[in-house]
């Protein structure tokens, strides 16, 4: 009977130890509060022992890169065009202690800050800049967000503008402008081709003028092409200068 109290004490001690055991994954860190005061050392990863029954409280913080969608925001650009812009933010906690102590909810705070920053940065740009200079806008958003989240122990690694929705009338206007631009380019290309063709014809005419035999050979080539493509009889006037040489040779004989 004397062994029973010892067993009970051992069981109680075992329960105390087990209740104070916490296991943190490789991507997790733990901030320990002892009687409401945060310990300086951040725990983890691995096995962590705390004092149970309300003496110690462990708050887990994930250290992996997280993705946060920024809802579409109504933005009025610098040139007074109303658009909807949404984005995605990539962030990670670099200081678990500050992420818990310096801000109530760092994810919610970063989300709200991202929305206001998106409206502010995009509102300073013109529509053409929003559509063509995405990289600069992404960098500006990341710089502003990272500057404000740094004291919270949060690092904003990347910001990407996902989509810019334009009003229907603006889409039709831009489509008409693009169509007009394509028509202008087509006319320029056609005119350039005509100019180059005219230049080539002028060069060919100059060479034929300098070398009359070239014109005669070209004439004979056309006769051969027409004769091979058509089964009908075609009569072509033959220039007298092409047969004059033969007539003179026959007269000499």
PyMOL commands that set and color helices and strands:
alter all, ss='L'
color gray80, all
select helices_A, chain A and resi 2-19+96-101+106-123+127-132+134-152+168-210+212-229+240-252
alter helices_A, ss='H'
color red, helices_A
select strands_A, chain A and resi 21-24+28-34+37-38+46-49+56-62+66-76+82-93+154-166
alter strands_A, ss='S'
color yellow, strands_A
deselect
rebuild
show_as cartoon
